Amino acid sequence: MSRLSPPPNLASATAISESAFPGIYRRDKTSPAIDVQSTVNGDGIDSFVSMPVGGALMPQREKPHDDNRLAPMPENRRLGYLSVAALIINKMIGTGIFSTPGTVLTGTGNSKGAALFLWVLGSITTLTGLLIYLEFGMLLPYNGGEFIYLQESYTRPKYLVGCIFACLFVIVGNTAPNCLVFAEYIVTAFSPDPKKRDDRLLKFVALVCITFICTLHIFSRKVGIVTNNALALHKVLFLIFVCIAGLAALGGARVGGRNGDPYGKENLNNSFHQQSQTTPYSYAKSLLSILYTFRGWENANYVLSEVKMPKGNPTKTFKRGVFFAFALVSLLYLLANVAYFAALTADEIKAAGDTLASTFFSKVFGNGSFTTRGLPVFVAACAFGNLIATTYAHSRVEQEVARQKILPFSSYWARNSPYGTPVGALTFHWIFSVILILATPNHDHGAGSAYTLVTNLRAYGQAWIAAAVAIGLATLHLHSRWAEWKPLVLKTKSIVYCFVAFYVAFNIFIIVMIWYPPDKQGAINSYVTPGVSTALIGFGILYWVVFAKVTPALGYQIEDEEEELADGTRWVTYKVSRSLPPFKDTCFPLSSNQIQADRQILTIGPNE
């Protein structure tokens, strides 16, 4: 390299670049005086770097501030297996189990036996996905979950899967649906007559709820974890109570005695008899609802950088927490469905819609104050626990997306608070939750409600993501970086291929069949769910085209440097600069003799 004084037009270009990209071209205020080093390559000078006079190379930009670059979390502050299990339980047991069984039963033609079979199939499919994610989690124990797995599996085209995932996860992966359900149950507890409820009040309560939860997670990680654990215990005990009440109903027990309507064992007679016609769409929609109810088993994968890693067996805490939570919740879900089917007729379940739990307790315990006011509060607490766990985990994923500079204003969204919490990501999560709460149509009851639409959007988008993650695991060994990879849970690649084939086929069935039109359209047309989700995928592709193709075509170079921090977090720094014209054109009007002289200086050296 040789030393030259910067030409006037280069000095102006450098000044423009520094003003346009101050975060990238920052310089240390205490640095020595600098000049410009030029690199001669081919026909002329094609790049310049800043250097201190008589000193070593000076970087063009600084690394991000240390408050964004996490040091390894102390082991005593990490999540134990009970906290890991609580994160999963709290997200899995939201409000779905108190409303979804009616949608599933309707999709099977009011066949209780077929509905129970779909719940078993849903649990098996969930276990298959859980084992696939467990393999990825043990291989890549970092925050981010699917975002990290997809980027490791699909490295080309660059940035594409990250942009698509970000669009799906950010737009429909927020907590708006359960905020609305929490608000509905709270308002119902104090105003039992649904006809007199104000939808504006529901949205106000939902906004207060998400604001409180995000604020809690910003100011205290520890309080958030303790609250999460306590609410997980509440959910388990409440579902056990539902199951016990169902077993009592199966034996004929009922407050106030029998009044002649079908009850107990007689409600399970002819369980596989269909009372109405079914279609592939109805089964696909029922499976979609079940998969949404089981969502949450992947919650621990989002926060693996914060999970304890015992010496000698670093994945022990993760595995124990995941399997314990899944087994417990799956058993409680099946018993809860049996309880509903024993106490209620198919017509009562169908008419109950989202208020299935209220109808169940009204029939078993009567219409006392516990049913009309106490029960909604219990269900609202379940929704609140789901919000606590989801916000905690999703904010870590959104922070990882921001750290890799895919989102606009990424530096802000990636920052941490003085309390060590992801304040930027929590703010981002709050903004999109508020937008979706306000944009959701007035909440009504039944299978065609706005709540069902929003939840199905998330489940349909997740079906695409889950299928892509599974295929990524099966093809991981094709990448040179993972050529020596061997399964840790499923033991052999042949078993991995079998699990992946089943899981992908199941998700593809849902993706395709949900487009199949039903015999009768509901309040919201059937094509809205797959149409909107597919449009979001298309938007992600469009975002990638602008980010990775159009921007470079306009003269901006996008170069990334990936760094792995001490805790395993990936940090990507992008250098975005305006491309300068080649030396031989108009940028530096030097003569050919000057160019040749510079080349000679480079070859001989400045001191020779």
KENUPA-774610 format. One record per residue (C-alpha): z, y, x. Coordinates in steps of 0.05 Angstrom, whole numbers. Layout:
! residues N
pz Z	py Y	px X
...
! end
This chain:
! residues 608
pz 0	py 0	px 0
pz -11	py 72	px 22
pz 22	py 138	px 8
pz -18	py 191	px -27
pz 0	py 254	px -64
pz -13	py 244	px -138
pz -77	py 277	px -162
pz -65	py 332	px -214
pz -92	py 290	px -271
pz -47	py 232	px -252
pz 14	py 276	px -251
pz -3	py 301	px -321
pz -15	py 230	px -346
pz 53	py 209	px -318
pz 87	py 267	px -353
pz 54	py 250	px -419
pz 74	py 177	px -412
pz 146	py 196	px -398
pz 150	py 241	px -458
pz 116	py 191	px -503
pz 158	py 131	px -482
pz 224	py 159	px -457
pz 260	py 91	px -465
pz 210	py 56	px -421
pz 199	py 108	px -366
pz 272	py 130	px -357
pz 293	py 148	px -286
pz 361	py 151	px -255
pz 382	py 224	px -250
pz 414	py 211	px -182
pz 351	py 180	px -152
pz 320	py 211	px -90
pz 257	py 251	px -89
pz 196	py 209	px -104
pz 123	py 206	px -90
pz 69	py 160	px -118
pz 46	py 95	px -86
pz -25	py 73	px -101
pz -52	py 3	px -102
pz -123	py -8	px -78
pz -157	py -65	px -113
pz -231	py -80	px -115
pz -271	py -17	px -124
pz -214	py 32	px -123
pz -144	py 51	px -142
pz -124	py 20	px -209
pz -48	py 30	px -213
pz 7	py 75	px -188
pz 82	py 63	px -182
pz 138	py 111	px -167
pz 175	py 104	px -101
pz 230	py 143	px -67
pz 208	py 180	px -5
pz 224	py 135	px 54
pz 258	py 85	px 9
pz 247	py 20	px -27
pz 209	py 9	px -92
pz 238	py 43	px -153
pz 228	py 10	px -220
pz 185	py 43	px -272
pz 238	py 34	px -325
pz 310	py 16	px -331
pz 338	py -46	px -363
pz 370	py -38	px -431
pz 441	py -12	px -432
pz 496	py -61	px -419
pz 525	py -54	px -489
pz 464	py -92	px -514
pz 466	py -146	px -460
pz 519	py -195	px -480
pz 563	py -229	px -428
pz 583	py -300	px -444
pz 633	py -303	px -500
pz 702	py -329	px -478
pz 713	py -400	px -501
pz 776	py -382	px -540
pz 736	py -333	px -583
pz 681	py -383	px -601
pz 676	py -421	px -666
pz 712	py -488	px -672
pz 683	py -545	px -713
pz 723	py -525	px -776
pz 695	py -454	px -772
pz 625	py -483	px -760
pz 635	py -528	px -821
pz 660	py -468	px -861
pz 598	py -428	px -844
pz 555	py -484	px -871
pz 598	py -499	px -932
pz 601	py -426	px -952
pz 526	py -418	px -949
pz 510	py -485	px -983
pz 559	py -476	px -1040
pz 539	py -409	px -1069
pz 522	py -404	px -1143
pz 465	py -453	px -1144
pz 507	py -514	px -1162
pz 534	py -475	px -1222
pz 465	py -457	px -1249
pz 409	py -499	px -1217
pz 424	py -566	px -1252
pz 396	py -537	px -1317
pz 330	py -518	px -1283
pz 325	py -587	px -1251
pz 339	py -623	px -1317
pz 286	py -582	px -1353
pz 235	py -600	px -1299
pz 247	py -674	px -1310
pz 237	py -672	px -1385
pz 312	py -672	px -1399
pz 319	py -739	px -1364
pz 388	py -740	px -1333
pz 373	py -803	px -1293
pz 310	py -772	px -1263
pz 349	py -708	px -1248
pz 403	py -747	px -1210
pz 348	py -783	px -1172
pz 319	py -716	px -1151
pz 387	py -693	px -1126
pz 393	py -756	px -1084
pz 322	py -745	px -1058
pz 340	py -673	px -1042
pz 401	py -695	px -1002
pz 360	py -746	px -963
pz 307	py -694	px -948
pz 362	py -645	px -927
pz 391	py -698	px -880
pz 322	py -708	px -849
pz 314	py -633	px -837
pz 386	py -629	px -811
pz 372	py -682	px -757
pz 308	py -646	px -736
pz 345	py -580	px -730
pz 402	py -615	px -695
pz 354	py -638	px -641
pz 329	py -567	px -631
pz 400	py -539	px -632
pz 423	py -587	px -577
pz 362	py -570	px -536
pz 365	py -494	px -547
pz 437	py -475	px -561
pz 423	py -401	px -573
pz 429	py -353	px -630
pz 366	py -347	px -672
pz 353	py -415	px -702
pz 281	py -424	px -726
pz 259	py -360	px -693
pz 274	py -390	px -624
pz 248	py -460	px -642
pz 181	py -434	px -668
pz 169	py -390	px -608
pz 183	py -448	px -560
pz 137	py -493	px -600
pz 78	py -446	px -614
pz 66	py -404	px -552
pz -6	py -387	px -571
pz -28	py -341	px -601
pz 25	py -299	px -569
pz 74	py -264	px -617
pz 41	py -294	px -679
pz 96	py -341	px -703
pz 149	py -289	px -687
pz 115	py -237	px -731
pz 105	py -286	px -790
pz 177	py -311	px -786
pz 204	py -240	px -782
pz 166	py -220	px -846
pz 190	py -280	px -886
pz 261	py -279	px -860
pz 272	py -204	px -866
pz 239	py -192	px -933
pz 262	py -252	px -975
pz 316	py -282	px -931
pz 368	py -230	px -948
pz 429	py -235	px -994
pz 403	py -196	px -1055
pz 401	py -256	px -1104
pz 473	py -276	px -1094
pz 495	py -203	px -1095
pz 466	py -199	px -1165
pz 498	py -264	px -1187
pz 565	py -241	px -1159
pz 558	py -177	px -1199
pz 540	py -215	px -1262
pz 602	py -260	px -1259
pz 648	py -202	px -1243
pz 622	py -160	px -1300
pz 625	py -220	px -1347
pz 698	py -230	px -1329
pz 715	py -162	px -1358
pz 661	py -158	px -1411
pz 648	py -229	px -1437
pz 594	py -206	px -1486
pz 528	py -208	px -1446
pz 493	py -166	px -1498
pz 537	py -106	px -1482
pz 527	py -109	px -1407
pz 490	py -53	px -1371
pz 440	py -76	px -1318
pz 452	py -12	px -1280
pz 525	py -32	px -1274
pz 505	py -100	px -1247
pz 463	py -69	px -1192
pz 518	py -19	px -1175
pz 569	py -76	px -1167
pz 518	py -114	px -1125
pz 508	py -54	px -1080
pz 583	py -44	px -1071
pz 589	py -118	px -1054
pz 537	py -120	px -998
pz 561	py -54	px -970
pz 633	py -80	px -965
pz 612	py -145	px -932
pz 568	py -111	px -880
pz 623	py -61	px -865
pz 673	py -118	px -857
pz 628	py -154	px -807
pz 615	py -90	px -768
pz 688	py -72	px -756
pz 719	py -141	px -746
pz 687	py -207	px -727
pz 754	py -242	px -731
pz 771	py -219	px -801
pz 701	py -240	px -823
pz 711	py -310	px -795
pz 781	py -318	px -826
pz 754	py -294	px -893
pz 696	py -343	px -888
pz 743	py -402	px -873
pz 789	py -384	px -931
pz 732	py -378	px -981
pz 702	py -444	px -957
pz 768	py -478	px -974
pz 768	py -445	px -1042
pz 698	py -471	px -1057
pz 715	py -543	px -1037
pz 778	py -543	px -1080
pz 741	py -511	px -1139
pz 685	py -563	px -1137
pz 736	py -619	px -1132
pz 768	py -590	px -1195
pz 700	py -591	px -1229
pz 689	py -664	px -1209
pz 758	py -684	px -1234
pz 745	py -649	px -1300
pz 679	py -686	px -1305
pz 712	py -753	px -1292
pz 763	py -737	px -1346
pz 706	py -719	px -1393
pz 672	py -785	px -1376
pz 735	py -819	px -1400
pz 735	py -778	px -1464
pz 790	py -728	px -1446
pz 782	py -660	px -1478
pz 826	py -601	px -1495
pz 832	py -596	px -1570
pz 807	py -667	px -1581
pz 739	py -693	px -1604
pz 701	py -657	px -1658
pz 644	py -705	px -1669
pz 593	py -677	px -1621
pz 565	py -721	px -1564
pz 614	py -725	px -1507
pz 632	py -769	px -1447
pz 596	py -835	px -1436
pz 550	py -827	px -1496
pz 518	py -768	px -1462
pz 495	py -815	px -1407
pz 462	py -865	px -1453
pz 387	py -872	px -1443
pz 392	py -829	px -1381
pz 320	py -840	px -1359
pz 290	py -824	px -1427
pz 245	py -763	px -1424
pz 250	py -717	px -1484
pz 192	py -673	px -1464
pz 128	py -678	px -1423
pz 130	py -665	px -1348
pz 78	py -643	px -1296
pz 74	py -644	px -1220
pz 90	py -570	px -1222
pz 155	py -583	px -1260
pz 178	py -635	px -1209
pz 157	py -591	px -1151
pz 196	py -532	px -1180
pz 257	py -576	px -1192
pz 255	py -600	px -1120
pz 247	py -528	px -1097
pz 309	py -509	px -1136
pz 348	py -568	px -1106
pz 327	py -551	px -1036
pz 349	py -479	px -1047
pz 417	py -504	px -1071
pz 423	py -546	px -1007
pz 402	py -487	px -963
pz 455	py -469	px -913
pz 458	py -533	px -872
pz 420	py -495	px -817
pz 470	py -437	px -816
pz 505	py -462	px -753
pz 438	py -462	px -715
pz 435	py -387	px -724
pz 499	py -374	px -684
pz 500	py -429	px -631
pz 515	py -379	px -575
pz 582	py -369	px -609
pz 600	py -442	px -619
pz 650	py -477	px -573
pz 620	py -521	px -519
pz 672	py -570	px -492
pz 663	py -592	px -420
pz 629	py -659	px -414
pz 604	py -657	px -486
pz 579	py -587	px -502
pz 547	py -605	px -569
pz 609	py -641	px -597
pz 634	py -582	px -638
pz 565	py -567	px -666
pz 551	py -639	px -687
pz 619	py -652	px -718
pz 618	py -588	px -759
pz 547	py -600	px -785
pz 556	py -673	px -806
pz 624	py -661	px -838
pz 599	py -602	px -879
pz 535	py -637	px -901
pz 570	py -702	px -922
pz 624	py -666	px -961
pz 577	py -619	px -998
pz 526	py -673	px -1015
pz 581	py -717	px -1046
pz 610	py -659	px -1085
pz 540	py -639	px -1111
pz 526	py -708	px -1138
pz 594	py -714	px -1171
pz 587	py -644	px -1201
pz 521	py -663	px -1233
pz 553	py -726	px -1262
pz 608	py -682	px -1290
pz 558	py -635	px -1324
pz 517	py -692	px -1352
pz 579	py -727	px -1380
pz 608	py -666	px -1415
pz 543	py -634	px -1441
pz 481	py -656	px -1477
pz 413	py -643	px -1448
pz 400	py -588	px -1499
pz 467	py -554	px -1482
pz 451	py -555	px -1407
pz 381	py -527	px -1419
pz 408	py -471	px -1464
pz 463	py -453	px -1415
pz 415	py -430	px -1361
pz 451	py -393	px -1305
pz 518	py -398	px -1342
pz 522	py -474	px -1338
pz 592	py -474	px -1308
pz 618	py -429	px -1365
pz 588	py -475	px -1417
pz 618	py -536	px -1382
pz 689	py -508	px -1380
pz 683	py -482	px -1451
pz 669	py -551	px -1477
pz 722	py -586	px -1435
pz 778	py -535	px -1439
pz 759	py -493	px -1499
pz 745	py -419	px -1503
pz 811	py -394	px -1476
pz 823	py -337	px -1427
pz 814	py -384	px -1368
pz 743	py -400	px -1390
pz 722	py -330	px -1411
pz 755	py -290	px -1356
pz 785	py -335	px -1302
pz 725	py -380	px -1291
pz 675	py -323	px -1277
pz 722	py -297	px -1223
pz 724	py -366	px -1190
pz 648	py -371	px -1190
pz 642	py -299	px -1165
pz 688	py -318	px -1107
pz 639	py -374	px -1090
pz 582	py -324	px -1089
pz 623	py -277	px -1046
pz 636	py -332	px -996
pz 562	py -347	px -992
pz 549	py -274	px -978
pz 602	py -272	px -923
pz 572	py -333	px -887
pz 499	py -313	px -897
pz 509	py -241	px -874
pz 547	py -265	px -812
pz 493	py -315	px -791
pz 430	py -277	px -813
pz 451	py -214	px -776
pz 450	py -256	px -711
pz 379	py -279	px -725
pz 356	py -209	px -741
pz 388	py -185	px -676
pz 348	py -237	px -638
pz 284	py -215	px -672
pz 300	py -143	px -652
pz 316	py -163	px -581
pz 246	py -190	px -573
pz 218	py -123	px -595
pz 178	py -148	px -656
pz 210	py -99	px -704
pz 199	py -24	px -703
pz 258	py 14	px -672
pz 281	py -51	px -641
pz 329	py -18	px -593
pz 371	py 8	px -650
pz 371	py -57	px -690
pz 391	py -97	px -628
pz 451	py -56	px -609
pz 524	py -77	px -614
pz 583	py -38	px -639
pz 645	py -24	px -595
pz 677	py -82	px -632
pz 626	py -131	px -604
pz 590	py -140	px -671
pz 515	py -132	px -684
pz 519	py -65	px -719
pz 445	py -52	px -715
pz 425	py -119	px -746
pz 479	py -112	px -800
pz 451	py -44	px -818
pz 381	py -73	px -820
pz 406	py -130	px -864
pz 440	py -81	px -911
pz 378	py -38	px -918
pz 333	py -95	px -939
pz 385	py -125	px -985
pz 393	py -58	px -1020
pz 317	py -51	px -1028
pz 311	py -120	px -1060
pz 371	py -109	px -1105
pz 340	py -45	px -1132
pz 270	py -76	px -1137
pz 293	py -138	px -1175
pz 276	py -133	px -1249
pz 333	py -132	px -1298
pz 371	py -198	px -1293
pz 364	py -245	px -1351
pz 383	py -318	px -1364
pz 344	py -382	px -1361
pz 295	py -417	px -1315
pz 246	py -359	px -1317
pz 296	py -306	px -1295
pz 287	py -256	px -1240
pz 342	py -292	px -1202
pz 303	py -356	px -1203
pz 241	py -319	px -1178
pz 277	py -288	px -1119
pz 310	py -353	px -1099
pz 245	py -392	px -1105
pz 210	py -341	px -1061
pz 261	py -356	px -1007
pz 256	py -432	px -1017
pz 180	py -432	px -1017
pz 177	py -391	px -953
pz 229	py -436	px -922
pz 186	py -497	px -938
pz 131	py -468	px -894
pz 180	py -452	px -838
pz 214	py -520	px -842
pz 147	py -557	px -838
pz 126	py -515	px -778
pz 193	py -528	px -742
pz 186	py -603	px -754
pz 115	py -605	px -727
pz 138	py -563	px -668
pz 191	py -615	px -650
pz 140	py -672	px -652
pz 92	py -634	px -606
pz 144	py -603	px -561
pz 131	py -652	px -504
pz 59	py -628	px -500
pz 83	py -563	px -469
pz 91	py -566	px -393
pz 160	py -535	px -398
pz 185	py -592	px -442
pz 143	py -649	px -415
pz 206	py -688	px -396
pz 242	py -676	px -462
pz 276	py -736	px -494
pz 310	py -737	px -563
pz 386	py -734	px -561
pz 401	py -751	px -634
pz 342	py -792	px -658
pz 339	py -827	px -590
pz 265	py -844	px -587
pz 202	py -804	px -600
pz 178	py -857	px -648
pz 238	py -843	px -693
pz 225	py -769	px -686
pz 153	py -778	px -710
pz 177	py -818	px -771
pz 227	py -765	px -791
pz 178	py -709	px -779
pz 123	py -744	px -820
pz 170	py -753	px -880
pz 198	py -682	px -876
pz 130	py -649	px -868
pz 99	py -690	px -924
pz 157	py -671	px -970
pz 150	py -597	px -956
pz 74	py -599	px -961
pz 81	py -633	px -1030
pz 124	py -574	px -1053
pz 77	py -522	px -1021
pz 16	py -552	px -1057
pz 45	py -574	px -1123
pz 80	py -508	px -1138
pz 10	py -480	px -1149
pz -3	py -531	px -1204
pz 0	py -493	px -1270
pz 50	py -516	px -1322
pz 31	py -529	px -1394
pz 68	py -467	px -1416
pz 80	py -405	px -1374
pz 150	py -375	px -1373
pz 170	py -302	px -1372
pz 146	py -299	px -1300
pz 80	py -334	px -1287
pz 83	py -397	px -1243
pz 35	py -370	px -1191
pz 79	py -311	px -1174
pz 126	py -350	px -1129
pz 73	py -383	px -1084
pz 28	py -322	px -1089
pz 80	py -272	px -1064
pz 105	py -319	px -1009
pz 34	py -332	px -985
pz 21	py -257	px -986
pz 82	py -247	px -941
pz 54	py -297	px -892
pz -12	py -259	px -894
pz 26	py -194	px -882
pz 59	py -225	px -821
pz -10	py -243	px -794
pz -35	py -172	px -808
pz 26	py -144	px -772
pz 11	py -189	px -712
pz -62	py -165	px -711
pz -39	py -92	px -708
pz 17	py -107	px -658
pz -20	py -153	px -610
pz -94	py -138	px -620
pz -107	py -68	px -648
pz -56	py -33	px -604
pz -86	py -59	px -539
pz -155	py -43	px -564
pz -133	py 30	px -572
pz -116	py 32	px -498
pz -44	py 9	px -497
pz -23	py -47	px -452
pz 32	py -92	px -480
pz 64	py -133	px -425
pz 130	py -170	px -435
pz 183	py -194	px -387
pz 229	py -248	px -415
pz 299	py -254	px -387
pz 352	py -305	px -404
pz 422	py -276	px -404
pz 485	py -311	px -382
pz 500	py -336	px -453
pz 430	py -363	px -462
pz 405	py -304	px -503
pz 331	py -287	px -492
pz 317	py -214	px -479
pz 245	py -190	px -479
pz 227	py -122	px -450
pz 159	py -94	px -467
pz 122	py -45	px -423
pz 76	py -5	px -467
pz 33	py 44	px -429
pz -33	py 79	px -438
pz -89	py 49	px -396
pz -119	py 97	px -345
pz -194	py 98	px -331
pz -218	py 64	px -267
pz -217	py 105	px -203
pz -292	py 105	px -194
pz -303	py 140	px -261
pz -275	py 208	px -280
pz -200	py 202	px -273
pz -194	py 219	px -198
pz -253	py 259	px -173
pz -248	py 238	px -100
pz -308	py 226	px -55
pz -329	py 158	px -31
pz -307	py 178	px 39
pz -236	py 190	px 14
pz -237	py 122	px -20
pz -260	py 88	px 44
pz -207	py 125	px 84
pz -153	py 102	px 37
pz -176	py 30	px 43
pz -172	py 36	px 118
pz -101	py 63	px 114
pz -82	py 4	px 70
pz -111	py -45	px 120
pz -84	py -13	px 184
pz -18	py 13	px 158
pz 10	py 84	px 158
pz 43	py 79	px 227
pz -16	py 50	px 266
! end
